[in-house]
């Protein structure tokens, strides 16, 4: 049976200006935003970030030195947030369990059971936490999306009981807005704001009263998860975002539009971000695993059963399973070495000096073209490739590659924050190369400016345009002239 707790409201009356924010909360859907704030006893201490995996209940708190403290708290599907529940200046976990309508608060950043729990609000309410009355303790308040109304509550709910009576309430925002909490003007008081995900605008309210926003700004892109924190210890809470498609944080030191002051990769798409003053953490935990998925692939075709096909398939088996770490370089020649009879390669035609000559390992340029295009369409940074001297119609003009030892080679850099794996497969008449990793949301388009007649050759150019997750683009163009075949 679900218990519903209504929220009566006392008159606003006089109140103390609330000081520094602690934290801000997670919306109920996994794609909604998570918020936080700061401890009143900040002592100009910068806050740090964390992540919660909602599928497992595993928390990851990141220290300023990049180390991770991890522990389990809660059940899959719980909505996490943090606050200073026992007034000791350290922000610790809180959970909202929608299945039974309860909030669970813990007073240490360790695995264990809740120190206090109570029923929370009405179905659909979103918890928001902060020190709204300046007593040095965080409390859990309510944003009710159905009314676009905040209910501010300046005491912790009774253990095993209900949330308690609201001290005051006010309307703010539009349907669909997502709430957050922070001290946005540095006056020592926690107030509220809203993230309008439909247009990416943040609206700040510097007083806990009904009325128009005191200021607004645009930051981030669609599907970014927004939260607040004091990133530089200046006692002003400013915007941060977690970009799920990249698994990356972007923190800005002022509540103005612009580029991030600090950015770093941490976590995976499914995770929910939070931040706060977590106090001394032991570290020693494993950082959250990055997302790993299919990025791109390319297939070329050939006739069956020739020596060159044997060579292509042998090279594919050698390259299959190659792992390239972030910042690492993929090179076909570095992986395979020279193609020799001792390694199992057979005699097959290769283009040497404009003529077809039988050599051991002949025909492997088809593998070169295939792996080149897999990386090209994955959006990775190219270091080296060279097209054939004559056009071969089974390959795409211009964006194709020949191989030789020690040169030409196909070389790319893994310019992402995630490792990548190269996987190969083949049939009797085709070869496929696939890339698995995380290219951080890059989308690739390759255009060729003309069609080549192999008998007469000619000049051609190709342009690759990469569109990044934030909408920015980067283009590169290269030119090649084919000789008549």
C-alpha positions in Angstrom: 0.0 0.0 0.0 1.4 3.4 -0.9 1.4 6.1 1.7 0.7 9.7 0.5 1.9 12.5 2.6 0.3 15.9 1.9 2.2 19.1 2.6 0.4 21.7 4.6 1.9 25.2 4.5 2.5 27.7 7.3 2.5 31.4 6.5 5.8 32.7 5.2 6.3 35.3 7.9 9.9 36.4 8.8 12.8 34.1 8.2 16.5 34.2 8.4 18.4 34.5 5.1 19.6 31.0 4.5 23.3 30.5 4.0 25.3 28.2 1.9 23.7 25.5 0.0 24.5 21.9 0.3 23.1 19.9 -2.3 20.6 19.5 -4.9 18.7 16.6 -6.1 18.0 14.0 -8.6 14.9 14.1 -10.6 13.0 10.8 -10.6 13.6 9.7 -14.2 17.0 8.4 -14.9 17.5 11.0 -17.7 16.5 13.9 -15.5 19.1 16.0 -13.7 20.7 15.7 -10.3 21.7 18.6 -8.1 23.7 19.6 -5.2 25.2 22.4 -3.3 27.7 23.1 -0.5 28.2 23.0 3.2 27.7 26.2 5.2 31.0 25.7 6.8 32.8 25.7 3.5 36.0 27.4 4.6 36.5 28.2 0.8 36.8 24.5 0.1 36.0 23.5 -3.5 33.5 20.8 -4.1 33.9 17.6 -6.0 31.7 15.4 -8.1 30.4 11.9 -8.0 28.2 9.4 -9.9 25.7 6.8 -9.0 25.0 3.8 -11.1 21.2 3.4 -10.9 21.2 -0.1 -12.1 23.4 -1.4 -9.2 23.2 1.3 -6.4 27.0 1.7 -6.6 28.3 5.2 -5.7 31.5 6.7 -7.0 32.8 9.9 -5.3 35.8 11.6 -7.0 38.4 13.4 -5.0 40.2 16.5 -6.2 43.3 14.4 -7.0 41.2 12.2 -9.3 41.0 9.2 -7.0 37.7 7.4 -6.5 35.9 6.2 -3.3 33.2 3.7 -4.1 30.5 1.9 -2.1 27.0 0.5 -2.4 24.0 2.3 -1.0 20.4 1.8 -2.0 18.6 -0.3 -4.5 18.5 -0.2 -8.3 16.1 2.5 -9.4 16.5 4.7 -6.3 17.0 8.4 -7.0 20.3 9.6 -5.2 21.2 13.0 -3.7 23.5 14.3 -1.0 23.4 16.6 2.0 24.8 17.3 5.4 22.1 15.6 7.5 23.9 15.6 10.8 25.4 19.1 10.6 29.0 18.0 10.6 30.0 19.9 7.5 30.3 16.7 5.3 27.7 15.9 2.7 26.6 12.2 2.6 24.1 10.1 0.7 20.4 10.4 0.5 17.9 8.3 -1.5 14.3 8.6 -2.7 12.7 5.2 -3.2 9.7 5.8 -5.4 8.4 2.2 -4.9 7.5 3.0 -1.3 7.6 6.8 -1.2 10.4 6.9 1.4 13.6 8.9 1.8 16.7 7.2 3.3 19.6 9.4 4.7 23.0 8.2 5.7 25.6 10.1 7.8 28.8 8.7 6.3 30.2 8.1 2.8 30.4 4.4 3.4 28.4 1.3 2.6 25.6 0.6 5.2 22.0 1.1 6.2 20.2 4.4 6.5 20.5 6.4 9.7 17.1 7.9 9.3 14.2 7.3 6.9 10.8 8.9 6.5 7.9 9.2 4.0 8.2 11.8 1.4 5.6 14.0 -0.3 3.2 12.9 -3.1 3.8 10.6 -6.1 5.7 12.6 -8.7 7.3 15.1 -6.2 11.0 15.8 -6.6 13.3 16.1 -3.5 15.5 19.2 -3.3 18.0 19.6 -0.4 19.8 22.6 1.1 20.3 24.6 4.3 17.4 27.0 3.7 17.3 28.5 7.2 21.0 28.8 8.0 21.2 26.4 10.9 24.1 24.5 9.5 22.0 21.4 8.6 20.6 20.3 5.3 17.0 19.3 5.0 14.9 17.7 2.3 12.3 19.9 0.6 9.9 19.4 -2.3 9.4 20.6 -5.8 6.0 19.6 -7.1 6.1 19.6 -10.9 2.3 19.3 -11.2 2.0 22.7 -9.5 5.4 24.2 -10.4 5.7 24.9 -6.7 8.4 24.6 -4.1 7.6 23.5 -0.5 10.5 24.5 1.7 10.9 22.4 4.9 13.5 23.4 7.5 13.6 20.2 9.5 14.4 16.6 8.8 11.4 14.3 8.8 10.9 12.1 11.8 12.5 8.7 11.6 9.8 6.3 10.5 7.3 9.1 10.1 6.6 11.8 7.6 8.4 14.7 5.9 6.8 17.3 8.1 5.0 20.6 7.6 6.3 23.0 4.9 7.5 26.3 6.4 6.5 28.1 3.2 5.9 27.6 -0.5 6.0 29.5 -3.7 5.4 29.0 -7.4 8.3 29.2 -9.9 8.8 28.0 -13.4 6.9 26.2 -16.2 5.8 22.6 -16.7 8.8 20.3 -17.5 11.4 22.5 -15.7 13.9 20.7 -13.5 14.8 22.2 -10.1 18.2 22.8 -8.6 19.6 24.5 -5.5 22.6 26.8 -4.8 24.0 30.0 -3.5 24.1 31.8 -6.8 25.0 35.3 -5.7 27.5 34.5 -2.9 25.3 36.0 -0.1 25.5 32.9 2.0 21.9 31.9 1.3 20.6 28.8 -0.5 17.9 29.5 -3.1 16.5 27.6 -6.0 16.6 27.6 -9.8 15.2 25.7 -12.7 16.7 24.1 -15.8 14.4 24.4 -18.8 15.6 21.5 -20.9 13.5 22.5 -23.9 15.8 25.4 -24.6 18.8 24.7 -22.4 18.2 27.8 -20.3 18.9 28.0 -16.5 16.8 30.4 -14.4 18.1 31.6 -11.0 15.9 32.8 -8.1 18.0 34.6 -5.5 15.2 34.8 -2.9 12.9 32.0 -1.7 9.8 33.9 -2.9 7.5 33.8 -5.9 8.4 36.0 -8.8 10.5 36.3 -12.0 14.0 34.9 -12.2 16.7 37.1 -11.0 19.0 36.0 -13.9 19.2 33.4 -16.6 21.8 31.8 -18.8 22.3 29.1 -21.5 24.7 26.3 -21.0 25.2 22.9 -22.5 23.4 20.9 -25.2 20.3 18.7 -25.3 20.4 15.8 -22.9 23.1 17.3 -20.7 22.4 16.7 -17.0 22.8 19.9 -15.0 23.9 20.4 -11.4 25.5 23.1 -9.3 28.6 23.4 -7.0 31.3 25.6 -5.7 34.1 24.4 -8.0 36.8 26.9 -7.1 36.2 27.6 -3.4 34.9 31.2 -3.9 31.6 30.4 -2.0 29.5 30.9 -5.1 27.7 27.9 -6.6 28.0 27.7 -10.4 26.9 25.5 -13.1 28.2 22.1 -14.0 27.0 19.5 -16.5 27.5 15.8 -17.1 27.3 14.9 -20.8 26.1 11.3 -20.9 27.0 10.7 -24.6 30.6 11.6 -23.8 30.8 10.4 -20.2 32.4 13.8 -19.4 32.0 16.6 -16.8 32.0 20.3 -17.8 32.4 22.7 -14.8 32.1 26.5 -15.1 33.3 29.0 -12.5 30.6 31.6 -13.2 26.9 31.5 -14.0 27.4 32.9 -17.4 27.3 31.4 -20.9 30.7 30.3 -22.1 33.1 27.4 -22.3 33.9 25.2 -19.3 36.8 26.1 -17.0 37.3 22.5 -16.1 36.5 19.4 -18.0 37.3 15.7 -17.5 36.1 12.3 -18.5 34.5 10.2 -15.8 31.7 7.7 -15.9 29.2 6.3 -18.3 26.0 7.3 -20.0 23.6 5.5 -17.6 25.0 7.1 -14.5 23.6 10.0 -12.5 25.9 12.9 -11.4 26.0 14.6 -8.1 28.4 16.9 -6.2 29.2 18.2 -2.8 31.7 18.7 0.0 32.3 15.0 0.7 35.1 15.6 3.3 38.2 13.4 3.4 37.7 10.3 1.3 39.9 7.1 1.5 40.1 6.6 -2.2 41.4 3.3 -3.5 38.3 2.5 -5.4 38.0 1.8 -9.1 36.8 4.6 -11.3 33.5 3.9 -13.1 33.8 2.0 -16.3 33.4 4.0 -19.5 30.7 3.2 -22.0 31.9 0.7 -24.6 29.8 0.0 -27.7 29.8 -0.5 -31.5 31.3 2.7 -33.2 31.7 1.9 -36.9 32.5 -0.8 -39.4 33.4 -1.1 -43.1 33.1 -4.0 -45.5 34.8 -4.6 -48.9 34.2 -7.5 -51.3 36.3 -9.7 -53.5 36.2 -12.9 -55.6 36.6 -16.2 -53.8 39.4 -18.5 -53.3 42.5 -16.7 -54.5 45.9 -16.4 -52.8 45.2 -12.8 -52.1 42.1 -13.8 -50.2 44.2 -16.1 -48.0 46.5 -13.2 -47.3 43.6 -10.8 -46.5 42.1 -13.3 -44.1 45.5 -14.0 -42.4 46.1 -10.3 -41.8 42.5 -10.0 -40.4 43.2 -12.7 -37.9 46.4 -11.1 -36.8 44.7 -7.7 -36.3 41.5 -9.1 -34.7 41.2 -8.2 -31.0 43.7 -5.3 -31.1 43.1 -3.0 -28.2 44.2 0.7 -28.4 44.2 2.7 -25.1 43.2 6.4 -25.0 45.9 8.4 -26.8 47.4 5.2 -28.3 48.3 4.6 -31.9 46.9 2.0 -34.3 49.3 1.0 -37.1 48.7 -1.9 -39.4 52.5 -2.4 -40.0 53.3 -2.2 -36.3 50.8 -4.9 -35.6 51.5 -7.3 -38.5 55.1 -6.7 -39.4 56.5 -7.7 -42.8 54.4 -10.1 -44.8 56.6 -13.2 -45.3 56.3 -16.8 -46.4 57.4 -17.8 -42.9 54.4 -16.1 -41.5 52.1 -18.0 -43.8 51.5 -15.4 -46.5 51.2 -16.6 -50.1 52.3 -15.1 -53.4 49.7 -12.8 -54.9 49.7 -9.7 -57.2 50.6 -6.3 -55.7 51.2 -3.0 -57.5 54.9 -2.1 -57.5 56.1 0.7 -59.7 52.8 0.8 -61.5 53.0 -2.9 -62.4 51.3 -6.0 -60.9 54.0 -8.2 -59.4 53.6 -11.4 -57.4 54.9 -10.9 -53.8 54.3 -12.6 -50.5 51.3 -10.9 -48.9 50.0 -9.5 -52.1 46.4 -8.3 -52.0 46.4 -7.1 -48.3 45.8 -3.6 -49.4 42.2 -4.6 -49.5 42.4 -5.1 -45.7 44.2 -1.7 -45.5 41.3 0.0 -47.3 38.8 -1.8 -45.1 40.4 -0.9 -41.7 41.1 2.6 -42.9 37.5 3.3 -43.6 36.4 1.7 -40.3 38.6 4.2 -38.4 37.7 7.1 -40.8 33.9 6.7 -40.3 34.5 6.2 -36.5 35.7 9.8 -36.4 39.2 9.0 -35.1 42.3 11.1 -35.8 44.2 10.0 -39.0 47.9 10.1 -39.0 48.7 8.3 -42.3 47.2 6.7 -45.3 48.0 6.6 -49.0 45.6 5.6 -51.9 46.7 3.3 -54.7 48.5 4.7 -57.7 45.8 3.4 -60.0 42.1 3.4 -59.3 40.5 0.0 -58.3 36.8 0.0 -58.8 36.0 -2.2 -55.8 37.2 0.6 -53.5 35.8 4.0 -52.8 37.8 6.6 -54.8 40.2 8.7 -52.6 39.2 7.2 -49.2 41.0 3.9 -49.8 44.5 2.8 -48.8 47.4 0.7 -50.0 49.9 -1.1 -47.8 53.6 -1.9 -48.0 56.5 -2.5 -45.7 57.8 -0.4 -44.1 55.6 2.1 -45.9 52.8 2.8 -46.9 50.9 2.3 -43.6 47.5 3.0 -42.2 47.8 4.9 -38.9 45.2 6.4 -36.6 45.3 7.8 -33.1 42.6 6.9 -30.5 41.9 10.5 -29.6 39.2 9.7 -27.1 39.1 9.0 -23.4 38.1 5.3 -23.9 40.0 2.3 -25.1 38.9 0.9 -28.5 39.0 -2.6 -29.9 39.4 -3.6 -33.5 37.4 -6.7 -34.5 37.6 -8.4 -37.9 35.5 -11.0 -39.7 35.3 -12.4 -43.2 33.5 -14.7 -45.5 34.7 -16.3 -48.7 33.9 -13.1 -50.6 34.2 -10.2 -48.1 36.2 -8.7 -45.3 34.8 -6.6 -42.5 36.5 -4.5 -39.8 34.5 -3.1 -36.9 35.5 -0.6 -34.1 34.2 -0.9 -30.6 34.8 1.8 -28.0 33.3 5.3 -27.3 33.8 8.0 -29.9 32.0 10.5 -27.7 29.1 11.0 -30.0 31.0 11.9 -33.1 29.0 11.7 -36.4 31.0 11.4 -39.7 30.2 12.3 -43.3 32.6 11.7 -46.2 32.1 13.2 -49.6 34.0 12.7 -52.9 34.0 15.4 -55.5 34.1 13.3 -58.7 33.8 9.8 -60.3 37.0 8.3 -61.6 37.3 6.3 -64.9 40.0 3.7 -64.2 41.2 3.7 -67.8 42.1 7.4 -67.8 42.7 8.1 -64.1 42.3 11.7 -62.9 42.3 13.9 -59.8 39.8 13.5 -57.0 39.3 15.0 -53.5 37.6 13.8 -50.4 36.3 15.7 -47.4 35.6 14.2 -44.0 33.3 16.3 -41.7 33.0 15.3 -38.1 30.1 16.6 -36.1 30.8 16.5 -32.3 28.3 16.0 -29.5 28.1 19.7 -28.9 27.2 20.5 -32.5 30.7 21.8 -33.5 32.2 20.5 -36.7 35.7 19.8 -38.0 36.5 19.2 -41.7 39.6 17.9 -43.5 40.1 17.6 -47.3 42.7 15.6 -49.1 43.5 15.2 -52.8 44.8 12.4 -55.0 45.6 11.8 -58.6 45.2 8.3 -60.1 47.3 7.2 -63.1 45.6 5.5 -66.0 45.3 1.8 -65.5 
